Amino acid sequence: MDWFGAHKRPLPFRETRDPYKIWVSEILAQQTRIAAMLPFYQRFVERFPAVGNLADAPLDDVLALWAGMGYYARARNLHAAARVVRDQYGGVLPDTAEALRALPGIGAYTAGAIASIAFGLPEPAIDGNVRRVYARLFADGDGSAAEAWVRSLMSGAMEAGHSPGEITEALMELGALVCLPQTPRCAECPLEPECKAKRTNTIGRFPIRPVKKEKSVEYRDIVAVNDENRRYLMRKRTESILRGMLEFPEQTTLNRDGFTVTDAEPWIEAEHIFTHRVWRMRGYRARVAPPSQDALPDGYRWVSVAEMETLAIPGAMRAFVTALKTAERARRWRLLLGAEAVGGEAPAGDDANMDAALRAVYDGQNFSYGPDGGRKSSKNVAGWVDIIQREFPEEAVNVMINDAIGRHNIESLLLRPNALRAAPRDAHTAAFLLRNRSKIPRESREAARQIVRAVTDEMRRKLELKLHSAAAGTLNRRARGIAPGAVDWHGTIRKNLGRYNAQTRVITPDRFLFFERGQRRAPYELWIFVDQSASMAHSAMTAVTAAAVLAGVPALRTKLFAFDTEVTDLCGGIDDPVETLFQLRFTGGTDIANALQYVANHVTQPQRTALLVVSDLQDGGEPEHAAAQFLSLTQSGIKNAVLMPCSAGGALPKNGLAAQISAEAGTLCAAAAPDALPDVVARLLSR
């Protein structure tokens, strides 16, 4: 015990007697060096600080955090055991070795370690370290008889005022630091004078190890296939080994699940060594046709290279993930610097389109794009705009167009009538025109309006029925409820005295009387506020078109406003989305708090008002002021929601203000996608 007191390592799980944290540390330390598991331990207890947090988490989240530790059955059992502890023990780990052993993934050693260290019980924890110390100390075979010896040590320790847990930790430490398997440090060992193996010079013979079985070798053909968005097909494993983890599927598995694999080309080879087997894998890049165009089979999903950092992907797939990351970095550098600068093959497919679009702006002194030698013409400029809007995110499109205008003076070509007539009538083109409305020459204005009108008409066609039904249906359901104070209880009782039951002393009315309403209740109001910052053109088209639809709902009074650092009332033109959109500035500067203060100052019936803010929540003012205003509106009775621009896949951007107002004010934050809008309006009006 003196040796342990002087030499023990300052490990974080030794600074606590929390049974949960000791349990986690013991599970992580199985088959893993302490130095390797410490970062995982810190991350794990920060993410799941108590049994309840772990039990409530989805298994996929636990496996993702475990990725890189290996032996994933430990994570699955830890999660399953946490749920048993939550459901059967009220979230408190049982304090007997017998009850601990009944939990998934806890054997005799782990139960003994938790019982002795956390609860001070004389329960031995016999692992490889302890067996090795015992076998050498007594020159006794494989150390399997160590348990009785440890029990006697614990008994003596308790008589001397020590905890059984100190014996457990001291023996583990002695085996880990001194009595090493290959090069024991006998001179540092406190038990050296009594060590029989040392005296007989037979340390290398103990413990006697069983003959290891040769690892089985499995050959696997791994297929990496990506979609048009450069996401890769992955499958959640259902097999016992690595169950629940994501993998690049095998060709045989794809064939079994109905996929058609074609054009397979050799890619990379990799090997992964498990405890009892070896995977030797050959990777292929291929084309894959799913069994159905509507949806992937169960267990399959598309995953971007960036997402692979956060998902439960085992170490066996690490070589393939690393290769994809390397290829993605090389691809981006090639597009950024040009193929000549980084060497390698010329880009192909969509990358070739992107490369050509970048070359047009950033290579050479003159704008050069198109099949006719790349001369600067309105037709070629229109084709260039079409490509960049299809291949690049909106922020990049804005930068590229501004750079093209600044470097090559193509502004006039972009906005000429013949260029607009050749441009696609889609949301990308409409957004570009709205952002540059002040630069459109007089002769091009009608063509520009026709493009925007075509886009908003199509939006309206898709939105009208669903949005009208969502709003009207929700308000009708609200109206069918009986308002508090509407029943004339005295009159109702007098009218139903004949239905009084003397035995039960209860009147069962068959008719209710209501007070007459002096006037009709004011209609429910929906205030829509649209952010005019440059990145909001797409979302503004959706919001303004939706406002025009909702203005036709009789039970709803819809009001429309735009804001930057000031608020503009657009209610007068709410029925005409095109004219309204061409009034918006789409410039910099946003003060959300000021817009919300306008709402607070002008709403007259907060209990019957809902607010829909369409914004990226990139506040040029003070975000904390905006958060306080959202909370104040909620407390006043105004229901509020925020529609934010989303990625092509529908994902919301990470935003601190959105997270804060969602948590503190109960603000509904959703994607500003046309398909999602009816549901958002229904949820907002039903609050």
N, C-alpha and C positions, 0 to 999 in steps of 0.2 A: 504494500500500500504506500510505503514511503517513496518507492521508485515511481509509482504512478503519479503521486502528488507532485513530484519534481519534474517529470518528463511528459506529462499528458499534453496533447495538442489542444490549442484553444479553438475548438470547433463550435459553430453556432448552435447546434442541437444539444451541446453539453451545457449551454447557458440557460436551458429551460427544463422544466419537468412536465411540460404540456404533453400528455400521452399522444395526442394527434401528431405533433411535430416529431416526436421520437419515432412514432410508427412510420411516418413518411421517410425519415432519414434512414431507417433500417431497410425499408423496401428499396429505396434508391441505391443503397450501398451493396445490395445483393449483386454479385458478379461484376462489381464496378469499383474501381479505385476511388478512395475518398477525394483525392484531388480532382478527379474527373466529375464526381457527382455534386460537389459543392455549389457550382453555379446553377445547376438544375434545381438543387434544394432551395436556394434563395429565391429563384424565379417561381418555384412551385408554391411555396408558402406565402409569397406575396400575392400571387394570383388566387390561391385558395387558402386563406388564413385559418379556416376552421373546417370541421367535418361537414357542416351544413353547406358551406360554399362549394365544396368538392361534390357532395351528393347532388346538389341542385344543378350542377354544370352538365351540359351535354357531353357524352363520351367523346365526340369528335374534338371538342376543345381540349379535353385532357390528353388525348393522343397527340394532338398538335403540339402541346407544350412538352410532351415527353419525347418528341421526335429527336433522334440523335442519341438517346440513352440506350436503345436496344432492349431486347427482352420485353416486348410490348405487352405480354400477358400480365406483367406486373402492374402496368397502368390500368388495364381492364379490371383486374382483381381489386386493385385499390379503390377504383371508382365503385365497383359493385359492393365492396365491403362498407364504404362510406354510406351507401344508401341503406344497407342493413342497419348500421349504427343509427342513422337518422330515424328510420321507421320503427325499429324495435327497441332502441335504447335512448330515445329522446335526444340524439346527437351527442351522447357522452360515451366514450369508449369503455367497454366493460373492463372491470378491474380484476378478473381472474384469468389465469393462463388457460383454463378449460374453455371459458367463453371466448377468449381471444382466438384460440385454435379453431373455433367453429366458423370464424369469418373467412370469406374467400381470400386466398392468397397468403394467409398467415399460418405458418407451420410451427413446429415445436421451437425452433431457434428464435423466430421473430416474436412468438408469444412470450418466450422466456426473457428476451431482451426488454420488451415493453413492460412486462410484469415486474422485473427486477429494477429497471432504471426509473420507470415512471411511478410505480406503486410501491416500491421497496419490498417486494415479495421474494422469498428465497427460491426463485425458479431459475435453474441454469439455462444459459443460452449457449449452446455448443455449436460453434461454426468451425471452419477449417483452421482458423488461427488457434483456437483453443485445443483442438485435437492435435495439432502439430506440437504445441507446447507440452501437452500431457505425454504424447508418444515419446518425445525426446527425453523428457524429465525422468520417465520410468522405463525407457527403452522397451515400450509396450506396443508392439504391432502397429495398428492403424489409428490408435487413439480413440477407438469406439467406446472404451470404458471410462471416458473422462467425466461423465455426468456425476457419478458418486463422489469423485474427487472434488468437483466444483461445489457440490452440496455441502461437503464438509468444510470447504473454505468459507462458504457463505455463513455457515453456522458459527464458525470461529470469528468471522468478521463482525457478526451481529453482537456476539458476546463482548467484543472489544469496542462496540459503539459505532461500527461502520455499517453502511447500507449494503445489502446484497448487490445493488446496482453498481457500486464501486468495484466489487469483485468482477462483475461482468465487463465493465469498461476497462479495468486494468488488464485482464487477460487478453481482451481484444487488442489493446494497445501494445502489449508485450509481443504478441504474434505479428502485428503489423509493422512494428518498428525495429524489433531486435531479433526475434526467433524467425528469421525470414526463410522462405522455402529453399533458396539456392545458396545464399551467402549469409548465414546467421552471424550476428555480432555478439559472439559469446562473451567477450570481455566486458560488454556493457550490461550483461544479463544479471539481474539480482538472484536468479535461481541457479547460476553456474555451479556453485559448490555442491549442490544436491543433484545435478544433472547426470544421470547414469550414462546417457549417450555420449556426453562430453568426456566422461572418465574413461569410457571404453573406446573412444575415437570412432564411434559408429553413427555420428549425427546424420551423415548422408543417407543412412539406411532407413531413417524414420521421418515421418510415418511411412509405413509400407503402402504403396499406392497400387490400386488395381490396374491391370493392363487396359490401356485406353483402346476403345474401339476405333477403327479407322472411319473417318467422316465419309458419309455418302456424298456423291457428286451428282447434282442435278443440272441438266442443260436446258436453258430457257431462251426462246427467241422473243425479244421485247420489241414492240412496235410503237414508234412515236409518230403521231399524225396530228396536224394542226388544221384549224378551220380558217376562214377568211379573216378572222380577227386575231390570228396568231395565238389562239388558245389551243391547248393540247388535250387530247382525249385521255382521261384517267378513269380508273375503276377502283371502287372500294372492295377490298378483299373480303371474301366470306370464308376462306380456308382457315384452318386452326392457326397456322403460323402467320403472324402479322395481321390477324383478323381485325377488320375495321380501318386499316390503313389504306391510303391511296397508292396505286401503282400504275405505271405504264403497262397496259395489258399485253399478255402473251398472244402470239398469233393463233395458237390453238384455242385460247379462250374467246378471242374475237370470232373465230369461225363457229364455235359452239353457240355463241350468243346471236348469231344471225348476221354479223357484219361480213362485208365482202372486201378483202384485202387485195390491192393491186399495186403494181409498180414499186415493189419493195426493193430498196437499195441498201446495201451494208452501210452502217454508220459507225458505231464504236462498240468495243467489247469491254466487259467489266466482270469482276469476280467479287462475291461477298461471302465471308466465312461466318457461319453460325456455330453454335456449340457442337452440334452433331451432324451438320451437313454443310455443303458448299454449293452455292449457286454460281454457275458459269454462264454468263449472259451475253448474247450477241444482239446488239441493237440494230434496228432497221428504221429508216425513214420510208413512209409508204403513204398511199392513198387508201382511204377507208370509206365505204358506203354503209351507213347504218341500215338496219332492217326496216326502219320506218323513217319517213321524212318529218313526221310530226313530233317525235320525241325519242330520246335515247332510251335504251333498256334500263331497268332498275340497276342502280349502283354505278352507272357511268355519268360522267360530267365533263364539261370543258373547263380547263384551268389555265389561266395566264401564267407566264413565267414569274411575274411579280407575286402572284398569289401563292406560288409554291413555297415562299418564305414562311407563310403563316399556317399552312395546312399540315395535316398529319401524314407526312410522307416518310417512309422508313429509310434508314441508312443504306439499305440494299439498292435503293433507287438514286443514291446521291451522285453517282458518276454520270447518270443521264441528266439529272437536274443541272449539274455543274456544266455539262456540255451545252445544254440549251441556254444557260445564262451567258456563257462565253460567246455563243453564236449571236445571241441577242445584243450583247455589248458591241460585238464586231459589226453587226448590221447597223446599229445606230451611229457608230463612228463613221462607217462607210457613207451613210446618208448625209451625215453632218459635214464630213470633210471631202467627200467625193471619192469614187473608186480608185482614181489614180493616186491619191494621197496615202491610202492604206494598203493598196495592193489587193490581190485576190481577184476572184471572178466578178464580172459585171453583174449588177443586180438583175433579177428577173421578176416577172409577174407584177404584183402591186408595188413591190419595191422599185421596179424599173420606172413605173409611173411617178412614184414619189421622187426618185432621183432626177428624172427629167424635169419635174416641176421645180425642184430646188435649183437645178442648173440654170433654168431660165432666168432666175432672179440673181443668183449669187456667183455664177461663172461668167466671166467676161464683162465687157463694157456695155454690151447691148442685150436687150431682152431677146431671147431666142427660144421659141417653143412652137412646135407644130410640124405637120407633115410636109409643108411647102418650103422647107429650108429654114423654118423658124423665124421668118421675118415678122416684124412687129405689126400685126394687123388686128383689127377688132375681132375677127373670127378666131385667130389663134389665142388671143387674150381670153376670149370667152371659153375656149376649150381648156385653157390653163386654170381658170377659176373653177370650172366644173371638176377638174381632177383634184385640186387642193381641197375643195370642200368635201369630196368623197373620201380622201385618204388621210387628212390631217384633222386633229381636234380644232374646235372653234377658236381657241386662243391662238394656236399656231397660224390658222388661216388669217386672223386679223393682223398678226405680225408680218406674214409674208406679203399680204396685199399692201400694207403700209410701206414695207421695204421696196416692193416693186414700184410703187408710186414714187417713193423718194429717190430710188436709184435710176429708174428708167422712164419716168414720166408717162406711165400707161393709164393714168387716171381717166383721161378723156376717152381712151379706147375702151375701157371697161364699161363706161356709161353711155356709149354711143347707141343710137337706136338699133343699128344692125347687130351690134354685140348683144344687146338685150334680147333681140328677137331670136338669136342663136342660143342664148343661155337656157339652161334647164329651168322649168317652172317648179322649183322645189323650195323647201324651207331654207336651205343654205343660201340660194340666190336671193330669196326675199330678205333674209337677215342681213346679207351684205348691202342690199339697197337701202334698207332702213338705217343701217349704221352710217351710210354715206348720203343720206337724203339731201343734205344741204349742198352737195357737190353735183347732183344730177342736173344736166343742162335742160333747158326748157323743152327742147324737142324730144327729150327722152322720158319726160315725166309720165306721159300716158302709158308708154310701154312698161315703165317701172311699176305703175299702179296695177296694170293688168297682171303682172307676175305676182305681186303681193295678193291681189284679189283672188287669183286662181288658188293660191295656197290657203288663204283663209276660208274660201268657199269649200275646199276639200275638208279642212279641219271642221268646219261647221256641219258638213254633211255627216261626218263620223261622230261628232259630239252631240248633235242636237237631241236625238231621241233619248240616248242614255242620260245625258245631263239634265234634260227637262224632267224625265221620269224620276231621277234621283232626288232632285230638289222638290218637285211637287209632291212626290210620294212621302218624303220625310216630313214636310210641313203638314200634309193631310193627317198623318199619324199623330203629330203633335196636337192638331186642332181637335181630334176626336176625344182627347182626354178632358176630364171635368176639372175646371179651374178651381182652386181652393176658394171657399166662400160662395160658390155659385149655387149651392143647394139651400133652399129655405127649409131648415129643419123643423121649426115650429109649425109651419104650415103643413109639412109632410106628416108630422105626428098627428095633428088634428084630423087630417084627411084619412088616416089609416087607423083611427082608434078602434074601429070595428074588428081589426085583425089582431087585437091584443090577446095574448095567451096568459091567463091568470096563473097557471101552474109554473110556467117558465119565466113569467113577468117580462116577456119580450114582444115587441111589435114587429111583425114581418110585413113591411110595406110592399104593396104591389104597384105603387105609383109615387114618384118623387115630384116635388114642386121646386121650381128654380126661380131665383130673382130675375126680373126683366133687366136686360142690358140697356143702359141709357144710351149707349152708342156702340158701334162696331169697334172691335179692337183694331189698333193700327197694324198694318202688315209687318211681317218679319223683314228685317233689313240685312242685306249682305253688302259689306263695303270691301271692294277689291282695290288694293294698292299695288301698283306696278313699279318696280325699280327701273330707272332709266340708265343704269350703268352700261358700258359698252358690251359686256358679256351677256346681256340679258335679252338680246333681240329675239332668239328662238322662243324663250319662255314668255316674252311679252306677246308674241303672236298668239300663243295658246291662251293666255289670260284674257286678252282683249276680245278674242273670238268667243271665249266662254262667257264673258260679260254680256255680249250681244245676245247669246242664247238665253241666259238667265234673266235678262231684261224682259223676256216674253213670258215668264212664269207669273201668273196673276197674284198668287199669294206671297210673292217675294218682291221687295223693292230693292233692286240692285243698283249700287252706286260705284262709279269707276274713277280712280285717281291715279296720277303718276307722281313720282317723287324722285328727287335727287337731294340737293340741299334745301329745296323748297317743295311745296305740294301744289300740283295743278289739278283742278277739277275738270274731269272729262265726261261728266254725266250728260252734257248736252249732245254729244255725238256718239253715245254708247251703242246705238243701233247700226253704225257704219264702222266696222273694224278697220277698214283700209284708211279712211280719213283720220281715224283716231291714231293709228300706228304712225302715220306720217307727221303727226304732231309731236311725237316723242323725240327726245334729243339724242339718247344713247351716247352720252359723254361721260366724263369722270365725275367723281364727287358724289357721295351718298351719306345722308344723315338719317338713319333709321329712327333714332330716338325722336327727332323732330317730326317725322311723319306720324309716329304713334301719339305724340302729344297733340297733333292736329285731330286725330281720332277722338282722344279723350275730351278735347275742347268742344267738339261739334256733335257727338252722338247724344241724342236726347232720351233714348230708351235702351240703356245698355243690356237689360235682361232680354231684349228681343233683337239683339244685334250680333252678327257674326262678322269677324274680320279675316280676310284672306290676303296675306302679304306675299307677293311674288318677288323673290329677291335671292341673291346668292349670299346674303348676310355678310358681305365684305364691307363693314361699316367704316366710312371715312371719319366718323366722329368718335365717340367713346362707347365701345361695345357694352361696358357695364351699365351705361345709362339706358341703352336699348333694352338690355335684359330687365332692368328695373321697370321700364315702361310696359313690357310684355306682362310682367307679374301684376302691375297695377291695373292693367286692362282686365286681366283674368279676375282679379279680386272685385272689380266693379261689376262683373257679370257679363262682360263681352267675351264670347267664345272666339278663339283665334287660332289660325293655322298659317304655316309658311310653306309655300311651294318653291323648291330650290332646283336649279339646273342640275341635270343628272348626266351620267356617262351614257355611252351608246348601249351598255348593258343594263341601264336603269338604276345603277348604284348611286346613292347620294354621296357627295364629297364630305370628307371629314371637316367639321366646322365646330370650333369651340363654343361660339354663341348659340348654335343650334342645339348642341348638347345641353347647354346651361338652361335655355328657356324651356326645353322639353322636360328637364328634371324639375326645375323650380316653378315654372308657370303652367306646366301641363300643356304647353303649346304643341299642336300636332305638326310635325315636320315631315313632308313627303316630297316625292319627285314631281317636278313640273312636266310630266309626260301626259299627252292627251288621253291615253288609255286609262291613266290612274285618276284623272280629274273627277269623274262622276262619283267614285267612291269617297274621295276626299271631301267633296261638297256634302255628300250625304252624312258622313261622319261628323263634319263640322256643324251642320244644321241640327243634328239630333242630340248634340251635347246639352 
